Amino acid sequence: MRKVLITGTAGFIGFHLAKLLLKNGDRVKGFDGITDYYDVRLKQRRHAHLLQNNNFSCGEGMLEDTATFDNMVDDFEPQVIVHLAGQAGVRHSLENPRVYIDSNIVGTFNVMEAARRHKVHHLLMASTSSVYGANTEMPFDECEKVDTQLTLYAATKKATENMGHSYAHLWNLPTTMFRFFTVYGTWGRPDMAYCKFVDAILNDRPIDIFNNGSMYRDFTYVDDLVRAISLLIDVIPERPAHLDDIQKGDSLSPVAPYRVVNIGNSEKIGLLDFIDAIEEALNKKAIRNYMPMQIGDVPATWANSDLLNLLTGYRPQTNFKDGVRKFVEWYRDYYEK
C-alpha cells in the first residue's frame, strides 16, 4: 500500500484523485486550506465523502504555514506527493494578485522542501495550459518555449515549473509537472465557466460569452485527468546519463530527473459547441450575451498529448457531450434543480 500525500483534497481535482487512489488501494493523506474562494460547504462535503474510506485522513491549514504543513508531512511520511493545492482562477489573479504569490509560490516551495526532506519517490505538481500564454503554434507541445504568460496566475505556475526543475537538479528529486487543459466535470468549482453557464440557464439569467464566441478550448473531463495522474505516479523520471537517452518528443530534462506532461483531450472544441451541449443536456436554451475578449484571456488552447500516451499508453477520451451530460446530471442532483 503506497502512502500518497495530496494537497488540495477538498478541491475539485484533488478530491477526484484521492477518490481514485483510494479505490486503487492506496493510503491517502489530504491537506487543504478550505478557503472561502468559493462555497466552503462544497469543499467540506468533498472531504466528508472521502472520510468514509478508512484509508483517508486529512489535515487542514494553509501551505504557507510552514510549521503546520511540516508537522503533518513528518507525521505521515509520504512516499509520493501530488501537489494540487493553490490559488486557481485567471480572473481572480487580476483582482487579488498577492494571494497567488503566497499560495502558488511560497506554498509550493514548502511542498518541495518537504519532498526533499523526506526523499519521496516521486513529486508530482500541477501546472496549467495557461503557461503557454501568447504561443500560437498548436497543438501545444511540452518541448516548446513558454516565456509569454499573460496573467500573474500563469506566471506563478511557470515559476513553480522552474522551481521544480531546480530542486530536481540539485537534490535528485524525481519531479513531474503536469499542465491541465480546461478541466470540467462533477463536483466542479462554482466559479468555473461551465458551472456558471448551467446555473444561469436554469435561473433564466444571461450568460456572458467572451470574444463574441470565437473561443476554443481543449475540454478535459476530470475522470480522464485523474486517471492520467494516477498512471504518471508510476512513471518516475530519471536523470539521463546521455542526451541520446532522451526519446524524441520527451520533455525530460537533460540535467535533472524532471519532465513536463500535458494532460488534455487533444481536441480543440468551440466554446459555442460546448454551450450547445449544455443546452441540450438541460433541454433549455441560454440567453446569450456576446462580449469582447477579456484581459489576460487567450482565444484557444489545444494539447498535444503524445507524450502522455508514450509514457502511460493512455489518452483522455471522454467526448465533451458525454462529459457535459454527466456534469448536468450531477449538478441537478447536488443542487436539487
N, C-alpha and C positions, 0 to 999 in steps of 0.2 A: 504493500500500500504506500503510494507516494504521499509525501506531505507537501501540499501546494498552498502557498500564501497568495491570495488575490486581493489587491487593493481595489476598492470601488465595488464591493459586492452588493451594496444597496442600490447601485446604479444599474442602468439598462443592460449594458453588455456584461458587466461583472456578474450580475445576477444569473444571466443565461449561461455564462461559462461555468460558474460554480455549480449550477444545477446539472450540467452535462458531466463535469468531472466527478461529482458525487455519484451520479448514475453509473459511471465507469469504475467506481470503487476506490477513488482517491479520498484521502483525508484533506479537507479544505479549511483553512483559516481565513476569514474575511476581515477586512479593515475598511471603515468608511466614516466620513465626517458627518453624514446625514445633514448636510447644509440645506438651507431654505431657498436655494436657487430655483427649485420648483417644489411642488407639494410633497412635504416630508412623509405624509401618510402613505403615498405610493412606495417610497423607499422603505418605510417600516414594514409594509406588507410583503415586499420582496424578501426582506430578511426573515420575517416570520415564516414565510414559505420554506426558506432554506433550513431554518432551525428545526423543522420537522424531521430532518435527517440527523442521526446521532453523530455522523462523521463531519458535521459542520459546526464550527464555533466562530464567534466574531468579536472584534473589538471596535470601539468607537472613538474617534479622535481625528484631528487634522494631521496630515502628513508633515506639516511644518512644525508640529510639536514633537521635536526630536526625541525627547525622553519617553513620552508615551508610546511612540511608534517603536523605538528601540527596545523597550521593555517587552512589548508584545512579540516582536520578532525573536528576541532572545529566549523567550519562554517557549515559543513554538518550534524553533529551529527548523525552518523550511529547507527542503531540498530544491524546490523550484519557486521562483517568484514571478507572478504575472501582474504587472503594474498597469492597471486600467484607470485608476482614480486620477482626477484632475479637473480643472475648470474647463468645461466644454462650452460651445456656442460661439459662433463667429460674431453675431450681433452684440452679444453681451461684452465682448472684448473692446468694443467701441465706447461702451458706457462705463465700464469698471475695469480698466486695464490692470490695475495693481494686483487684483486677486489672481490674475493669470501668472504673474511673476511669482507670487507667494506659493501658489498651488503647483503649477506646472514646472517651475524651475527649482525652487527650494525643496518642494515636496519630492520631486524626482531625485534630487541629489541625495536626500535622506534614504530613499529606497535603494539607490545604487551603493551607498555606503553600507547599508545593512547586508546587501547581497555580497559585497566584497568581504565583509567581516565574517560572514557565515560560509563563505566559499560555496555558494549554491551551485548546483549542477548546470543550471540554465536560468538566466534572467531574460524575461520577455516583456517588452514595453510598448504601449500604444502610441502611435503617431497618427497622422491623418493625411488624406489626399490633398488637404489644403496646402501642404508644404510645396506642392508643385506650382503654386502661385500663378505667375504670368506665363508659364510654359504653355506652348500652343501645339507642340507635336504630340499627337495622340495615336494609340492609347499610351498613357503614361507608363514609363519604364523605370524600374528601380535604379538602373545604371546611369540614367541621365542626370545632368547637373540641376540642382534645385537651390537657387540663390535669390529667387524673386518672390518671396512671400508677400501677401497683400494685406494681412491683418496681424495684429500682435498675437492672437491665438495661434495662427500658423507659425509665426516666428518663434514662439515658445516651444512649439512641438519640434521644429527643426533644431532648436538649441538642445533639446533633450536627445535628439539623434546624435548630435556632435558630442555631447557629454557621455553618452553611452559608448561611443566608439573609443573615446579616450580611456575610459575605465576598462574596457575590454582589452585595449592595448597594454595599459600599464599593469593591470593585475591579472591578466589572462582569464578574464571573466567572460565566459560564453554568453553572448548577448544577441538577441533577435529583436529588431524593431518591426512592427507591422503597421502599414498605412491603410487605414479604413476608408472605404468609399461609401458614403451616404447610406448608413445602416438604418434599417427600419424593421418593425415587427412588433409582436405582442409585448406588453409591459413597457412600451416606449415612453420617452420623455415628453411631457405635455408641451414643451417649448419647441419641439421639432415640427417642421412644416406640415408633414402628413397628419400629425395629431391635431394641429390647429385646423387643417382643412376639414377633417371629419367633424370636429366639434362645431365649426362654423356652419357647415352644411346642415347638420342635424338641428341647429338652432336658428336657421334662416338668416344667418349673417353672411355678408360678402366675404370672399377670400381674396387676399392680395396676391397677384401673380406678377412677379417682377420680370423686367426686361421684356415686357409685353408677351410673355410666354415663351420667348426664344431661349430656353434653358434646357440643358441636357445633363443628366446625372447617371452614374453607374450604381443604380439602386441595389443594395446587397442585403438579403434577408438575414436577420440576426442568427437564426439557427445555422445557416451556412457559415457565417462568420466564426461562431464559437467552435464549430467543428474544425474549421481550418486552424484555429489557435490550438485546439487540443492536439491536433496532429503535429503541429510545429514544435510543441513541447519536447517531443522525442527527436527532433532534427537539431541536434546540438552543433553549432558551428565550431570549427576547429581552425586555429591559425595555420594558414597554408605554409608548407616548407618552401615551395617554389611558386612563382606566378603561373607556371604551366599547370599547377594543380587546380586552378580555378576554372570551372566549366564556363563555356560561353553563355552569357545571359545571367550568370550568378553574380549577385551583388556582394559576395563575400569579400571582406577587406583583405588586401594583400599583407597587412601588418597586424591583424588582430582577429580573434575568434568572434566575428561580428558580421551580421548581414541585415539588410532591409528587405522586407517582403510585402508586396501589395496583396491585399485581400479585397477583391471586388468581383462582381458578376461578369466582368468583361463584356458588358453590353451597354451601349450608350442609349438611354431612354429619354424621350422628350418629356418635359415636365407636363405638358398638356395631355400626353398619353397617360401619364401616371394619374392625373386628375380625372381623366375619363374612367380609369379603372376604379377609382374611389367612388365616383358617381354610380357606376354600375353595381358595385358591391353594396352601396347604400340604397340603390334604386331611387335616387333623388338627385336632381341637378343642382349644381353650385351657382351662386350669384357671383359672377366673375368680375373682379376689379383689376384691370390691367394697369401696371405701373412701370416706370423706368427702372433700370438696373440700380441695385443698392450699392453703396460704397463698400469696397472690400470684397464684393462677390465676384465669381467667375462664371462665364457663360456655359462652361461644360467641364465635366470630369469623365474619365474613361480609363479603366485599369487594364494593363497588360498583366494577366495572372499566370503567365507561362512559368515563372519561377516557382510559384506556389505549387503548381502541378508537377514540376520537375522534382521538387523536394518531397512532396507528400503523395503524389498520384491523385490529388483531389482538386476539383474546381467547384466554386459555388455555382449552383444550378437552378435555384428556385425562380420560376418565372414571376415577373413582378405582379401580374394579375392574380396569381395564386397567393402570393405573399400579402397583397393588399386585402384579399378576401379573408385570409386568416386573421389579419390585424383587425379588420372591421368586426368580425365575429367576436374577438376578444374584447374590443372596445365597448361594444353594445352590452356584453355581459358584465364587464367590470364596472362601467358607469351606469348600468341599468337604463340604457337608452332604447 
